[in-house]
Amino acid sequence: MRLRGWVSMVLLLGSSACPPATPVPVDAGGVGGEADAAVGVGDAGALMVDAGPAELVWSAVLTLKDGGSQVLVPGPGRVEIGPATKLSLRIEPVLVDYRVRLLDGSDQVVASDDEAQALDGGIDYWLALQAPLSPGRSYSLHLDPEVGPELRDARGATYRDLEQLLKVEGQIEPAKPAPGRKKRH
């Protein structure tokens, strides 16, 4: 009897020595009513919040057809740009599994010679386009995982994919007719 009473007393005192759990508010205002964060309990009983993938920090400078340059200011919707021949991107942090693609309005990859270099905690990435971007046309710049399901850095942190919609200023140039064969009489 005394042993059972002693064990009950130890369990009662041991459980009362831990502070009560404090609720942490979680913003669940995601798109379509889905929660943007996952909530769980850690090893020590503390409430853990996983806010999901983080936003990438990036910037771009375009080299234009006339030799000038333009800073690409990221934003929602389509961003108007000049007819670029080269895109210079700065991406932070250094990612381990990624690809950069520039797609045309038909979702075809725009031909370019690419080069990348990890430098100062980020990636400097250059796309030298084989032909200038066409006036009046739409394009999209994508940064997404090459192989895996998520963009990751060397520490394992995950990041949201990037998609920036672009529209080249000016009017669409009419297509040049293909040279035809002359008929012989």
ZAKOLLUM-818037 format. One line per field, with one value per residue (C-alpha): chain; x negated, y negated, z. Coordinates in steps of 0.02 Angstrom, whole numbers. Each point is the difference from the previous one (the first is absolute). Example, Ala and Ser with C-alpha at 12.3 -4.5 7.8 and 13.67 -1.06 7.14 Angstrom:
<rs>
ch	c(A  A)
X	c(-615  -69)
Y	c(225  -172)
Z	c(390  -33)
</rs>
This chain:
<rs>
ch	c(A  A  A  A  A  A  A  A  A  A  A  A  A  A  A  A  A  A  A  A  A  A  A  A  A  A  A  A  A  A  A  A  A  A  A  A  A  A  A  A  A  A  A  A  A  A  A  A  A  A  A  A  A  A  A  A  A  A  A  A  A  A  A  A  A  A  A  A  A  A  A  A  A  A  A  A  A  A  A  A  A  A  A  A  A  A  A  A  A  A  A  A  A  A  A  A  A  A  A  A  A  A  A  A  A  A  A  A  A  A  A  A  A  A  A  A  A  A  A  A  A  A  A  A  A  A  A  A  A  A  A  A  A  A  A  A  A  A  A  A  A  A  A  A  A  A  A  A  A  A  A  A  A  A  A  A  A  A  A  A  A  A  A  A  A  A  A  A  A  A  A  A  A  A  A  A  A  A  A  A  A  A  A  A  A)
X	c(0  -135  -96  154  34  -182  2  164  -74  -158  105  115  -144  -100  143  40  -181  15  73  167  -3  26  102  -83  117  -24  58  100  53  -68  67  166  10  -154  -117  -167  -85  -12  8  -72  -69  -189  -98  12  187  -26  113  -95  54  -63  41  -44  -119  -75  -6  -161  -94  -43  -36  -36  -82  40  -120  106  -15  -59  -141  87  53  160  26  140  109  89  186  168  75  -96  -150  -37  -181  -103  -62  -136  -149  -68  72  -113  80  -52  83  -20  -39  -108  118  -53  132  67  24  32  106  69  157  90  188  17  -94  -150  -174  -85  -170  -143  -177  5  -134  12  -118  24  -67  22  143  99  -2  -43  88  -14  109  -75  146  -35  124  72  172  135  99  180  -29  26  -129  -19  -155  0  -111  51  -78  -96  32  81  171  -58  -135  -126  -157  -151  77  158  114  135  53  149  -23  -17  105  -12  111  -78  63  -118  50  50  113  -11  -98  89  -78  -108  63  -110  -95  100  -58  21  97  -87  94)
Y	c(0  -123  31  -32  -164  -55  35  -96  -148  -3  5  -137  -115  38  -46  -160  -60  -26  -168  7  -6  -174  -7  -87  -81  63  -100  120  -124  96  8  90  21  111  -30  -77  78  173  13  139  37  15  119  -116  -28  -172  -53  0  -100  41  -149  97  -55  -175  -131  -13  -163  -43  -145  -17  -121  13  -48  -76  16  -182  32  -82  86  16  56  127  -43  161  -17  83  19  -41  -115  -102  9  -56  117  89  98  53  28  -10  74  -5  136  19  120  128  137  181  64  -132  -51  -169  -8  -139  58  -84  -23  180  68  43  -28  -154  50  -71  34  8  -19  7  -37  19  -160  -91  106  -2  48  -114  70  -66  42  -60  11  62  -130  -156  15  -49  -162  26  181  80  104  76  23  160  59  173  165  96  172  -3  -59  -163  -133  26  -82  91  -7  87  -153  -2  -143  -38  18  -164  -50  -179  -46  -119  -101  -83  -179  -45  74  176  -2  88  163  -13  108  148  -19  93  90  -88  95  36  -19)
Z	c(0  47  -163  -106  95  -22  -187  -19  95  -111  -159  64  50  -157  -115  95  -13  -189  -53  -88  -190  -68  -160  -147  -126  -176  -152  -107  -132  -147  -176  -12  189  10  145  -43  150  75  190  106  173  20  113  151  -24  -76  -141  -165  -153  -175  -109  -158  -138  12  -138  -100  -3  -180  -116  -185  -121  -186  -139  -138  -189  -13  126  147  159  102  179  8  149  54  23  -18  -172  -158  13  -156  -60  -149  -138  99  -67  170  174  153  156  182  105  188  81  -91  -60  -26  -122  -118  -180  -79  -157  -107  -91  -145  -14  -63  152  -108  72  -73  -69  105  56  191  132  190  143  188  79  166  67  -163  -183  -144  -154  -179  -149  -165  -121  -176  -68  83  79  -126  27  56  48  171  92  173  106  104  143  59  57  -132  74  172  54  82  -15  141  63  74  176  -62  11  -134  -113  -111  -187  -93  -150  -64  -147  -126  -148  -123  -38  -177  -132  -66  -161  -143  -53  -154  -142  -40  -162  -132  -152  -166  -129  -163  -163)
</rs>
